[in-house]
C-alpha cells in the first residue's frame, strides 16, 4: 500500500491564490512523488472574499482535494493546528496559501522523512519580504530563544513535515491555544527532528493579513506559553523600585532634618521618579495581564475550532 501524504492549506481571504496553490502542489505531488498517495486539504477560517466558493469548485473537480470550513475566524494558530489533527496521512505538510512556503520544498521534506526524521522543520535562511520586518523577526526569535527554557527554532513558522506519530501527540495535548512552533521545539528531539533551510519568496497575490495586532498576539503567545522571564523581571523590578523608593525617601528625610532641602532642585526629582516608577509598574502589570489572559483562555476550555462543514471527507458532513 502506498504511503499517504496529507497537504494542509490554511487560508483566510485568499481567493486570488487558492486555485494556483492547489494546482502547484498537485503538480509537485504527481511529478516528483508519484510513488505516494496524497490528499490536499484546505481549512478555511470563514473567508468573506469568495475563497470558499473557489474551494468548493476545486473540490468538485477532484475528490483528492478536500475542505474544512470553520464557522468563524479562529486565528492563525488554532485553525492550522486543528487541520493537522484532522488528517490521517502518514505525514502532514502544512503550506501557506500565499506561496510564501515554496512548494518545491515538499519533495525535500519527504526525502528527509524517508531517512528517518519524523519532523522536518523548514527554516528561513533569507526572505524576500520587507527587510526591516525580517530584521524585527530576527530580533524577536533571538529574544524568545534566550528567554525560553525550550530550545526555540529561529525563523521557523510551522512550515515542514510531521510524521503521523507526532500528529498523534498533538491530538493528546488538549491545548486550547496551541503554539505549534513551541510544541515542535519542545518535543522535536524525541522525533529525530531535522531542519532544512529555504529562501522565503514574496507573497504571490493578494494582501498579507498580518498586522501589528497579529504579530503582537504571536509574540505574547510564545512569551506567556514558553517563558518565565517576564514574571521574574516583574519581581526583580519590583524589588529594585522598592529599593529606590527607600533610598530616595531616606535621602529626602536627611536633607529635611538638616535643613539642606532647599539645596535640592525642588520637587522635580521626586516627580520624575514617581512617573518613572509608575511607568515601570504599568508595563509589568500589563505583562502580568498577558500571562493571566493566557491562563484564563486555557481554563475556559473552549474548543480549538468549531467546524461548519467538510467537503470530500467520505461524504460532506455538517458539524455544530
N, C-alpha and C positions, 0 to 999 in steps of 0.2 A: 504494500500500500504506500502511496506517495505521502511524504510529509506535507503538511499544510502550513502555508504562510498566511497570516492574517495581517492585512494592512489597515490601520485605523487612520481616518482623516477627520480630525475635529474641525468644525467650521462654524462661523458666525458671520452672516452677511458677506459671503464670498461668491456671489453669483457670477462674477467675471472669471473665477478660477476653477470652479468645481468640475466642469467638463474637461478642461485642459489637464488638471492634475490626475483625474481618473484615467484618462487616455494615456498620459505619460507613464504612470505607474503600471498600467496593464501591459504596455509595450515592453517595459523592462522585464516584467514577470514572464511574459511569453517568449521573448527573445533570449534572455540571459538565464532564466530559472525555469526552463520548461520541464525539468525533472520534478518539479514540485506542484502540488495542488495549491490553490490560493483563493482568498476572498478579499474584497475591498469594501470596507465599511465606513460610511460617513456617520458621524454623530453630530447632529445639528443643534445648536443652542438657541433655538427659537428665532431664526433669521427672519427678517422683515423685508428683504430686498429681492425676493424671488428665488433665493437659493434653494428653498425646499422644492419648488416646482421643477427646477432643473434636476435636482437629485432624483425626484420621482421619475422623471423621464429617462434618466440614465439607468435607473433600476429596472424599468420596464423592458429595456433592450438587452439587459444582461443580468441573469439571475445570480452570477457570482459577485455582483455589486449590490450591497445591502445598505440599509439606513436605519438609524435610531433617531427619532425626533423627540427632543425634550419639550416639556410643557412651558418652560421659561429659560432664561439665561442663567445657568448655574456657575458661570465663571470659567476662567481659563485653566483651572486645575481639576475641579470636580468632574467636569464633563469628559475630558480625556481619560481620567482615571477610571470612571465608570465604564467607558467604552472598552478599555483594555481588559477589565474584569469580565466583560460580557462576551468576549471572543473565545473560540475553542481551538484555535490553530496550535500547531506545535511550537510556534513562536509568534510574537506580536511585534509589529513595527509601526509606531505612530509617526505620521508625516503631516506637517502643516499644509493647509490647503493653498497657501500663498506662494509656494515654490521656494521658500527660504530654506527648507530642508531638501537638499538635492536628491532627486530620485535615483540618480546613478550610484548613490552610496548603498542602496539596498543590496545588490549582489556582494558588495564588500562586507557588509554586516553578516550576510548569510554564510559567507566563506569562513569568517571568524567563528561563527556559531558552530559550523561543522567541525572546526578544530577543537571544540570542547568548551568554548566560552558561552556560558548561559546568559550573560549580559554583555552586550556590546554597546558602549556609550559613544555617541558622536560628539566630539569636542571641536568647537570652532577655533581654528588656528588663526583665522583672519575673517574679516567681514567687509562686504561692500556697502553696509549701512552707513549712516552718518558717523563720521569719525569721532565726534565729540560724544555721541551716545555710546559708541563702542568703548571709549575711554572710561565713561561713567560705569558701564557694566563691568569693566576690568577692575575698577576700584571697589565696586560692590562685592564681586566674587572674592577678592583678596581680603576684604574686611570680614566677610562671613567665614571664610576659610580659617582666619586667625582667631575668630571669636568662638567657633563651634568646636565641641568635643568630637564631632563626627568629621571625618576627612572629606570635606566638600570638594566637588569637582568643578574647576573653573571653566567657564564658558560651555557648560552643559545645560541644555534646555529641556531634555527629555527625549530628544531625537536619538533613536538607537534601536536595538533589537533585544527582546526579552523572551527568554525561554518559558515554556508553559509551567515549569516548576516555580519560577519566580512569580508568574501570574497567580498561581495557587496561593502563594504567600500574600500577595496583595489582597486577595479575597478574604483572607483570615484577619487582616489588620483591624477592620471595623473602625476606620478613622474617618470622621465626618468632614475633616478638612485636610485631605491628603496632599502632601507636597512630594511629588514623585522624585524630584532632584535630591531631596534629603533622604528619601527612602532608599534610593539606589546607592547613595553614598554610605548609608548606614549598613546596608546588608549586602552590598555588591561583592565584597571579598569572599563571602560564603558561596557565591555563584560563579567564581572564577572570572570576574569581570575584567574586561579589557577595554581600552579606548582607541578610537580611530579619529584622526584629525581630518577636517574638511574646511573649505572656504565657504562661508555663508554668502549666497548670492542675494541680490536685491529682490524685493517683492515683485512678482510678475505683473500683477494688475491690482487695481483697487487701492484702498487706503488702509493703513495699519489701524488696528483697533486698540493698540497700546497707547496709553496716555500717562500723565503723571499719577493718576489715581491707581491704575492697574499696576504700574511699576512699583509704586509705594506699597500696594497691597501684597505684591510678591515678596518685596523686601521684608515687610513686617511679618509675613507668614514664616519665612525662613528664620528670622531672628527669634521670634517667640516660640517656634517649634524646636529649634536646634541649638539655642544658646542660652546660657545663664549669665553671660557677661553683663547684659543690660541691667538686670536686677542687682547684681553685685556692684555695678557702678553707682546705682541709686544709693545703696548702703554706704559705700565709701564716700560719695559726695555728701551724703547727709552728715557723716562724721566730720568731714572737712569743713562744711558750712557751720556746724555747731562749734567747732574749734575756733573758727574765725570770729564768730559771734562773741565767744567768751573772751578772746584776746582783745577785740575792739572795745567791748564793754569794760574790761579791766583797765585798759589804757585811758579811756574817757573818764573813768572814775578817779584814777590817779591825777589826771590833769585837772579835774574839777576840784578835788580836795586840796591840791597845791596851788590853786588859782592860776594855773598855766593854760586854762582852757581857752582864754582869749588869744593865745598864741596860735591856736589851730585855725584852720580856714573855715570857721563857721560850721554849718550843718551839711555842707556839700559832701564830704567823705561819707557821712552817715547815710545820706540819701542815695548816693551812688552804690554803696554797699548793700543797702536794702533792695534796690532794684536788681542788682547782680544776683544776689542770693535768691530773690523771688523768681527771677528768670530760670535759674538752675532748678529750683523746686518745681516750677510749672513744666519744664521739659521732662523731668523724671516722673512726674505724676502722669503726664501723657504717655510715656513709655510703659509705665506700670499698667495704665489703662489698656494698652495693646495686649499685654500678657493676659489681663483679666478677660478681655474680649475673646481671645483665643480659647481660654478655659470655658467661658460661657457657651461658645459655639459647640465645643465638644460635649458639654454636659447636656445641652438641649436634646441632642441626639436626632436631629432631623436627617432624612435620607440624603445621600450624596447627590442623587439626581432622581427626578420623577419623570418617567417616560410618557410621552403621548401615544406613540405607536412605533412599530417596527415594520420594515419592508424587507421581503425576501428571506426572512428567518423561518424557513419552512412555509408558513403562511403569515400574512400580515396580522399583527396582533395589536389590540388596543389595550393600554395599561392605564390604571388610575394614577 
